[in-house]
Every structure is written in C-alpha cells, then in structure tokens.
Amino acid sequence: MSDNVWKDQIRRTIRKVEDLDAFIELNERERAAIRAAEREFKWQLTPYYASIMDPSDRGCPVRLQAVPQAVELDTLDVAILDPLREEDHNPAPNLIRVYPDRVAWTVSNTCPVLCRHCLRKRMVGRESFAFSEAARDAALGYIASSPAIRDVLITGGDPLMHSDEFIDDLLTRLRSIKHVEIVRIGSRTPCTMPHRITPELCRVLKKHHPLWFNTQFNHPNELTPEAEEACARLADAGIPLGNQSVLLRGINDDVDTMKRLVQGLVRMRVRPYYIYQAQTLTGTAHFITPIERGLDIIRGLRGHTSGLAVPVYLLDTPYGKIPMHPETIVKRDDDAVYLKAWNGKVWREPNPKSGWQGVGAD
C-alpha cells in the first residue's frame, strides 16, 4: 500500500452533509441536526470510515461515533472542555505531565475522523492549536532536561497525520535523549484510516525500537480486513499493539459486543489494554454509561474469555488513571482472605497477617 492511498483519503475527507449522501441515508431532520451541531463542534471523517457504516441503520455503531447529532447540543451549559485539566499540567508547549516518569506529547491537532466522544474537542480540529518548530524544540528541551522522564507518549490529535519524514525526525530526536527508554504512539489510524500504515511507515517505526503502539477500536464492526492488514504490518515490524476502547452507550455497552471486540482484537494480535469510562465532557453526555455497567462487562468477560483478552476498566482523572475493578475480596479473617471467582464461588486463601514462617525461620 502506497502513500498515495492514505493521502487520497485525506484529500477526499468528508466535511459536508452533502458528501455523506454517497454513504448513508439522511433525512432532513438529521441533516439539520448535523448543521446545528457543527456550529459548536468540528466534524470530519474519511471515505473509508464512512464506507463501513450501515447506510440505512441510524443506530449503526460506526455512524454514531462519527456523524454529529442534535443531542450533542444538550449539554452546552456544562462547560467542561478540559475534564482532565491537561492545560494545568503543561510544563512545556503541548506537553502533558501528570506522572513523575512519563509525559504525553500532543504533536497534532487533527485526526482522520473527529470522533464525537473525543476527549480533546477543545483542541482537535481547531486552527488555534499550533505545533511550531519553536514549540517542538521547547518540548524536546524540557524532556532532555528532565532525567526522571523515561517514557514518552506521542499523541494528538493523531500523530500519523504527519509525514513519514516528520515522524522519523521526531523519533530520532527523542531517541537521542539517553534517559528516554520507551516511546509510545497513540493513533486511531488502524481503525479510521488503515491505509496510513504503509510498509514505508513501518520501516521508519522499526528503526526506533523499543516502540509501542496503542490504537482505539470500539466495536467489532471496525475490525475489517483492511484494519487487520494494518495491524499485521505493525506487528510484523516488531511493534507491540494495545487497544484502548471507550465505553460508549448504545455502541459497546454490553457484554456480548465487548466480548466479540476483545476476542477479535486478540486474533489480530492487538492486546485489549484499557476500557475507558467516557468523560464528562461538553457535547458527549449521551455516550456516558453508569460505571456499574462497565463493572458488569468486566465480570462478564472474566472467566468467559482468555485473561489476555480482558482489559483494565478505568477512569481517567486530573490525578491520573484510576482502575475500577469488580469487588473480588469478600472478607478478611485473621489468617486468610476470601475471594470471589468469576463464577461466583468463594475461595479461601491462607494469608497470615504476620507473613509466612518459612522452613528454618527463627
């Protein structure tokens, strides 16, 4: 697959209601809703992502992630555009530092698809966000002067909207910083524009190991042959793949859908890594499920599929990511804990508070 294919997808990006007519059925009410919503929130999608929508299904899980709806305007009075307070954690331009040993670096302000549940609506698709050479130098300078930083996540927007040459230069400069041990790339292109994962790009990425890649598939319908081919290219280049789904009401908030998703990902050599609770964010309230629903999904996965396919369910906060687990510890006695297994049975595990007195101990 050549650069021309993904660049043609970018050239033919859908940004107008009229262009959607070639892919999905829209009535006048839906067209009016899109036009109303776009006055507040940017939208765009690739022809590829539009092509995997069900043309006649208004509840299509792919369509719901990409096509604006009137319901997005219902929470405009909830002015939360930065729920993680990322802008309070910017020690350098476009750099987010919440943890002592790692940073997230937003190097792009656009994506192939502007997802309706996007955490960074305040930034993505907005021209006011700039990634200048001076900003890039300042971020690299901060990382270089901070020896505690061993892990850098390159994110956005989508960093793979940049050219191979740009990405190569960025990774080369990061790799020249001796204390940076790990570089991660966060990109949804394997899902929304798999043509971007070219052999040429994989050759660039392969030069900069250890490199990890996290993507986002939210529904089994996104696991297309094209997506599988893209993930295979990355895996064959020796790049470990993880998936970070978002729990979205009406899209993947049931056990059966999530099980088909995680099992399909594992078949594609993508490790289900996280399920994020959807953020309380302006324009996205209609996607939010009760946390109890997420816990029920995890219960429904454990024991019913391989542990390799069970992601961590968590909530991201201004203080960092907080895992949310179904309760497994039933009670604690003086010398044992009682734990509930996936099938409801309770196991007693000896666990003296003072620790085991091994053979030969005084």
SVG drawing of the C-alpha trace seen along z (x, -y; Angstrom):
<svg xmlns="http://www.w3.org/2000/svg" viewBox="-37 -30 59 56">
<polyline fill="none" stroke="black" stroke-width="0.4" points="0.0,0.0 1.5,-3.3 1.4,-6.8 -1.0,-7.8 -3.8,-5.8 -3.9,-7.4 -3.2,-10.8 -6.2,-10.4 -8.3,-9.5 -7.2,-12.8 -7.8,-14.7 -11.4,-13.3 -12.1,-13.9 -15.9,-14.3 -16.8,-17.6 -20.1,-18.5 -23.6,-17.0 -24.0,-16.6 -20.9,-14.4 -22.4,-12.0 -25.2,-11.2 -23.0,-8.9 -22.5,-6.7 -25.5,-6.8 -29.2,-7.7 -30.0,-11.0 -33.4,-12.6 -34.0,-16.4 -34.1,-16.3 -30.7,-14.6 -29.2,-17.0 -30.5,-19.9 -29.0,-18.3 -25.6,-17.9 -25.6,-21.6 -26.6,-22.7 -24.0,-20.6 -21.2,-21.6 -21.6,-25.2 -20.3,-24.1 -18.1,-21.0 -16.0,-20.3 -16.5,-17.0 -14.9,-15.1 -14.4,-11.5 -12.5,-9.5 -14.4,-7.9 -13.1,-4.6 -14.7,-5.0 -17.9,-6.2 -17.9,-3.1 -18.0,-0.7 -21.2,-2.3 -24.6,-0.6 -26.2,-3.0 -29.8,-2.6 -29.2,-1.9 -29.5,-5.1 -28.1,-3.3 -25.1,-2.0 -22.2,-1.9 -19.7,-3.3 -22.0,-6.1 -22.8,-7.1 -19.1,-7.7 -18.5,-10.0 -21.7,-11.7 -22.9,-14.7 -26.3,-14.5 -28.5,-17.2 -28.1,-15.6 -24.5,-17.0 -26.1,-20.4 -28.0,-19.3 -25.0,-19.9 -23.6,-23.1 -24.2,-24.7 -21.8,-22.1 -18.7,-24.0 -16.2,-21.2 -13.8,-21.2 -10.8,-20.0 -12.1,-17.5 -8.6,-16.1 -7.2,-19.7 -4.5,-18.9 -3.7,-22.5 -2.8,-22.7 -0.1,-20.2 1.8,-21.8 5.5,-22.3 6.3,-23.0 4.2,-23.6 1.9,-20.7 3.5,-18.6 1.3,-17.0 3.0,-15.7 0.8,-14.1 3.1,-11.2 6.8,-11.5 8.3,-9.2 6.3,-9.9 4.7,-12.6 2.2,-12.8 3.1,-15.0 0.3,-16.2 2.0,-16.8 -1.0,-17.2 -4.4,-19.0 -6.3,-16.8 -7.3,-13.2 -8.7,-11.3 -12.0,-11.1 -13.1,-13.7 -14.8,-11.3 -17.9,-12.6 -16.6,-11.3 -13.2,-13.0 -11.5,-13.9 -9.7,-16.8 -12.5,-18.6 -11.1,-21.9 -8.0,-21.3 -8.6,-18.8 -9.8,-20.3 -9.2,-23.9 -6.7,-26.1 -5.7,-27.9 -3.6,-24.9 -0.1,-25.2 2.8,-22.8 5.5,-25.1 9.2,-24.3 9.9,-26.5 7.2,-24.7 8.7,-21.3 12.2,-22.4 10.9,-23.6 9.2,-20.3 12.2,-18.3 14.4,-20.6 12.1,-20.0 12.3,-16.2 16.1,-16.3 16.5,-18.3 14.2,-16.0 16.1,-12.8 13.1,-11.3 11.2,-11.0 11.7,-7.6 8.5,-7.1 7.1,-9.5 3.7,-9.0 3.3,-10.8 -0.3,-11.6 -2.6,-14.4 -4.9,-14.6 -3.3,-11.9 0.5,-12.0 0.3,-9.8 -1.3,-12.7 2.3,-13.9 4.6,-12.7 6.9,-9.7 9.9,-12.2 8.4,-14.3 7.8,-11.2 11.3,-9.8 12.9,-13.2 10.7,-13.4 11.6,-9.8 15.3,-10.3 15.4,-13.4 13.6,-11.6 15.9,-8.6 18.9,-10.9 17.8,-11.6 19.5,-8.9 17.0,-8.6 14.0,-8.1 13.7,-4.4 10.3,-3.9 8.4,-5.7 4.7,-5.1 2.5,-6.2 -1.2,-6.7 -3.1,-6.7 -6.6,-5.6 -5.5,-5.3 -5.5,-1.5 -9.3,-1.8 -10.2,-5.0 -7.7,-5.1 -5.8,-1.8 -4.2,-2.8 -1.9,-5.1 0.0,-2.0 2.2,-1.6 5.3,0.6 7.3,-2.6 5.9,-3.9 6.6,-0.6 10.2,-0.7 10.6,-4.1 9.0,-3.0 11.1,0.2 14.2,-1.9 13.3,-3.3 12.7,-0.4 11.6,0.1 8.4,-1.4 4.9,-0.6 1.6,-1.4 -1.8,-2.0 -4.9,-2.4 -8.7,-2.5 -11.3,-0.1 -14.7,-0.5 -16.9,2.0 -16.4,5.4 -17.7,3.8 -14.5,1.8 -12.4,5.0 -12.3,5.1 -9.8,6.9 -8.1,3.5 -7.7,2.9 -6.4,6.4 -3.8,5.9 -2.7,2.6 -2.2,4.2 -0.4,7.1 2.1,4.7 2.8,3.1 3.1,6.4 5.4,7.9 7.6,4.8 8.0,6.0 5.8,3.3 3.6,4.4 0.0,3.3 -2.5,2.3 -6.1,1.2 -7.8,-1.5 -11.6,-1.3 -14.0,-3.9 -17.2,-2.6 -20.0,-4.2 -23.7,-4.0 -25.6,-2.4 -22.3,-1.3 -20.4,1.2 -22.0,1.1 -23.0,4.8 -21.0,8.0 -21.6,9.7 -20.4,6.7 -17.4,6.2 -16.5,9.9 -16.6,10.0 -14.5,6.9 -11.7,8.1 -11.6,11.6 -11.4,10.1 -8.6,7.8 -6.6,10.7 -7.0,12.6 -5.5,9.5 -2.5,9.6 -3.8,6.5 -3.9,6.7 -7.0,5.2 -5.4,2.8 -8.0,0.4 -11.7,-0.3 -12.1,-4.0 -15.2,-5.3 -16.4,-8.1 -15.5,-11.5 -18.0,-14.1 -17.3,-16.5 -19.3,-19.1 -21.2,-17.5 -20.7,-13.9 -23.1,-13.3 -25.3,-11.0 -22.4,-8.5 -21.9,-8.1 -22.9,-4.9 -23.2,-4.1 -19.9,-2.9 -21.8,0.2 -22.4,1.1 -18.7,1.2 -18.1,3.3 -20.8,5.7 -19.0,6.0 -15.7,6.9 -17.5,9.5 -19.0,10.9 -15.6,11.2 -13.6,12.7 -13.6,16.5 -15.6,16.4 -12.6,15.5 -8.9,15.6 -7.3,13.3 -5.2,11.9 -8.5,10.5 -9.7,8.8 -8.8,5.1 -8.5,2.9 -11.6,0.7 -10.6,-2.7 -11.5,-6.3 -9.0,-9.0 -8.9,-11.9 -6.7,-15.1 -4.8,-13.0 -4.2,-10.1 -5.8,-6.9 -7.8,-5.1 -8.6,-1.4 -12.2,-0.2 -12.4,3.4 -15.4,5.6 -15.1,6.5 -13.3,9.8 -12.2,9.7 -15.2,10.9 -13.7,10.6 -10.5,10.9 -10.1,13.1 -7.1,13.2 -5.2,15.6 -7.0,15.7 -8.7,13.8 -11.9,14.9 -12.0,14.1 -14.9,14.5 -14.1,16.2 -15.6,15.4 -18.3,18.0 -19.4,16.7 -17.6,19.4 -15.6,18.2 -12.1,19.3 -10.3,19.2 -6.6,18.3 -4.4,18.6 -2.7,15.2 -1.4,14.7 -1.1,11.0 2.4,11.5 3.5,13.4 4.5,17.0 7.1,18.6 9.2,20.5 11.1,23.6 14.2,22.9 12.9,19.5 13.8,18.3"/>
</svg>
